[in-house]
Amino acid sequence: MTEDIKKGLLGIVVDETEVSKVMPEINSLTYRGYAAQDLCAKCKFEEVAYLILNGELPSEKQLKNFEKVERKERKLSKTLLESIKNFPKKSHPMDVARTAVSIMGLEDKETKDNSQEANLRKVMRIFAKTPVALAAFYRIRKGKKIIKPKNNLSFSENFFYMCFGKVPEKEIVKAFDVSLVLYAEHSFNVSTFTARTITSSLSDIHGAITGAIASLKGPLHGGANEEVMHMMNKIKKPENALNWINNALDQKAVVMGFGHRVYKSGDSRVPTMREYFSKVARVKKDKKFEKIYDIVEKVMIDRKNIHPNVDYPTGPTYHLMGFDTDFFTPIFVISRITGWSAHILEQHAANKLIRPLASYKGNSYRKVVPLNQR
Ligand SMILES: CC(C)(COP(=O)(O)OP(=O)(O)OC[C@H]1O[C@@H](n2cnc3c(N)ncnc32)[C@H](O)[C@@H]1OP(=O)(O)O)[C@@H](O)C(=O)NCCC(=O)NCCS
């Protein structure tokens, strides 16, 4: 009998969720019913993080309390900080993020407690400490002094401050905040599904997020924003873009930052991020990457009818902000911790072990020949 194999779980609905949905009627990604671009326009990232984790937008008082907890939890333990100092300087920052969250799991007093209350407390610790751990590594590998977090700065401002020692222009901070909002959640993508799968064995949240980070690292997922920058660096200048992309397509190359498993006629997050990419380019007085962006996008749509995904505009935006290319996907991590966590909480609340079947194509039954007779 031939079994009906759904490779890549294409089109398979495996569970229910209340966290997010791409709503075709408004052609938009929505978090808890709110369009992501509406949230970008009216909220800062902390409000959206609260929404994703708690189901509703916060009141002023709730937001203040949420921010107070996040800021209080920013401090890293001595062990974690010492470990980061000892990591090989050439480590990929995604591996640093993954290992840092894993170490947090060793240290957390509530690691074994999978209750919703304990999980929410643990989320706040992972959410607050991961950017601090990453920024520490950012400085250490450049031989620079680590900058401690500042509690009077917002989540985004603080990340810039810890990496660069100063908070940039407000347009830059807003663009970064917008990118975090757009990266925060996207339903059953591969890293979220990984987190839910790990959770489904009733494992803990640090393990689930560690696994999710490993999954996000891949170039077919979060790693695409870094690949976009490598591509733009190869293209070098707008005059080369047309030839470069046409050659790439002639050679049947996969062009990073294009295509999506869910969106087939355009990622609803792209227009917002494109707008902020433009604002950053204006502040930085550097239009080169925008020109390359437009040429490559036009060819991809004209020749292949494949549209950009959100990693296409975030790559050059982070570059213009001054981040090293291998920090682009870690920035995605510090945002997506919120979405992963909401799914982990949801999975614990109505768990069913995730255990699909496979169609066996190996040897038929055979007897073991003892070692001296093989
Ligand atoms: C995201 C992605 C993995 C989705 O994959 P998918 O839903 O499995 O779709 P497929 O890979 O089967 O693509 C369908 C067709 O479009 C082509 N295609 C899809 N994305 C493409 C891209 N970025 N560049 C060139 N061709 C692409 C495929 O080659 C395939 O063509 P074929 O039918 O002639 O074989 C895929 O689009 C991709 O690899 N994109 C680049 C990586 C990226 O930007 N990832 C971030 C996602 S948010």
PDBQT file of the ligand as one rigid body, heavy atoms in Angstrom, charges set to zero:
ROOT
HETATM    1  C1  LIG A 401      10.914  29.970   2.085  1.00  0.00    +0.000 C 
HETATM    2  C2  LIG A 401      10.982  28.770   1.168  1.00  0.00    +0.000 C 
HETATM    3  C3  LIG A 401      11.831  27.675   1.857  1.00  0.00    +0.000 C 
HETATM    4  C4  LIG A 401       9.553  28.282   0.909  1.00  0.00    +0.000 C 
HETATM    5  O1  LIG A 401       9.652  27.063   0.345  1.00  0.00    +0.000 OA
HETATM    6  P1  LIG A 401       8.419  26.165  -0.179  1.00  0.00    +0.000 P 
HETATM    7  O2  LIG A 401       7.133  26.662   0.314  1.00  0.00    +0.000 OA
HETATM    8  O3  LIG A 401       8.827  24.779   0.144  1.00  0.00    +0.000 OA
HETATM    9  O4  LIG A 401       8.437  26.450  -1.707  1.00  0.00    +0.000 OA
HETATM   10  P2  LIG A 401       9.399  25.762  -2.750  1.00  0.00    +0.000 P 
HETATM   11  O5  LIG A 401      10.822  25.807  -2.237  1.00  0.00    +0.000 OA
HETATM   12  O6  LIG A 401       8.838  24.425  -3.090  1.00  0.00    +0.000 OA
HETATM   13  O7  LIG A 401       9.267  26.754  -3.976  1.00  0.00    +0.000 OA
HETATM   14  C5  LIG A 401       8.334  26.619  -5.039  1.00  0.00    +0.000 C 
HETATM   15  C6  LIG A 401       9.031  27.000  -6.341  1.00  0.00    +0.000 C 
HETATM   16  O8  LIG A 401       9.496  28.352  -6.273  1.00  0.00    +0.000 OA
HETATM   17  C7  LIG A 401      10.917  28.407  -6.376  1.00  0.00    +0.000 C 
HETATM   18  N1  LIG A 401      11.417  29.309  -5.357  1.00  0.00    +0.000 N 
HETATM   19  C8  LIG A 401      10.889  29.501  -4.125  1.00  0.00    +0.000 A 
HETATM   20  N2  LIG A 401      11.616  30.392  -3.467  1.00  0.00    +0.000 NA
HETATM   21  C9  LIG A 401      12.605  30.777  -4.291  1.00  0.00    +0.000 A 
HETATM   22  C10 LIG A 401      13.688  31.675  -4.151  1.00  0.00    +0.000 A 
HETATM   23  N3  LIG A 401      13.871  32.340  -3.039  1.00  0.00    +0.000 N 
HETATM   24  N4  LIG A 401      14.527  31.834  -5.191  1.00  0.00    +0.000 NA
HETATM   25  C11 LIG A 401      14.343  31.148  -6.351  1.00  0.00    +0.000 A 
HETATM   26  N5  LIG A 401      13.337  30.273  -6.537  1.00  0.00    +0.000 NA
HETATM   27  C12 LIG A 401      12.493  30.093  -5.502  1.00  0.00    +0.000 A 
HETATM   28  C13 LIG A 401      11.392  26.987  -6.079  1.00  0.00    +0.000 C 
HETATM   29  O9  LIG A 401      12.629  26.713  -6.695  1.00  0.00    +0.000 OA
HETATM   30  C14 LIG A 401      10.272  26.166  -6.641  1.00  0.00    +0.000 C 
HETATM   31  O10 LIG A 401      10.414  26.112  -8.021  1.00  0.00    +0.000 OA
HETATM   32  P3  LIG A 401      10.084  24.750  -8.830  1.00  0.00    +0.000 P 
HETATM   33  O11 LIG A 401       8.606  24.526  -8.578  1.00  0.00    +0.000 OA
HETATM   34  O12 LIG A 401      10.447  25.083 -10.231  1.00  0.00    +0.000 OA
HETATM   35  O13 LIG A 401      10.944  23.691  -8.204  1.00  0.00    +0.000 OA
HETATM   36  C15 LIG A 401      11.653  29.135  -0.183  1.00  0.00    +0.000 C 
HETATM   37  O14 LIG A 401      10.887  30.131  -0.814  1.00  0.00    +0.000 OA
HETATM   38  C16 LIG A 401      13.074  29.597  -0.024  1.00  0.00    +0.000 C 
HETATM   39  O15 LIG A 401      14.003  28.765   0.021  1.00  0.00    +0.000 OA
HETATM   40  N6  LIG A 401      13.314  30.953   0.079  1.00  0.00    +0.000 N 
HETATM   41  C17 LIG A 401      14.632  31.480   0.307  1.00  0.00    +0.000 C 
HETATM   42  C18 LIG A 401      14.976  31.463   1.792  1.00  0.00    +0.000 C 
HETATM   43  C19 LIG A 401      14.238  32.506   2.590  1.00  0.00    +0.000 C 
HETATM   44  O16 LIG A 401      14.174  33.663   2.213  1.00  0.00    +0.000 OA
HETATM   45  N7  LIG A 401      13.712  32.077   3.730  1.00  0.00    +0.000 N 
HETATM   46  C20 LIG A 401      13.000  32.956   4.650  1.00  0.00    +0.000 C 
HETATM   47  C21 LIG A 401      11.539  32.575   4.720  1.00  0.00    +0.000 C 
HETATM   48  S1  LIG A 401      10.638  33.747   5.717  1.00  0.00    +0.000 SA
ENDROOT
TORSDOF 0
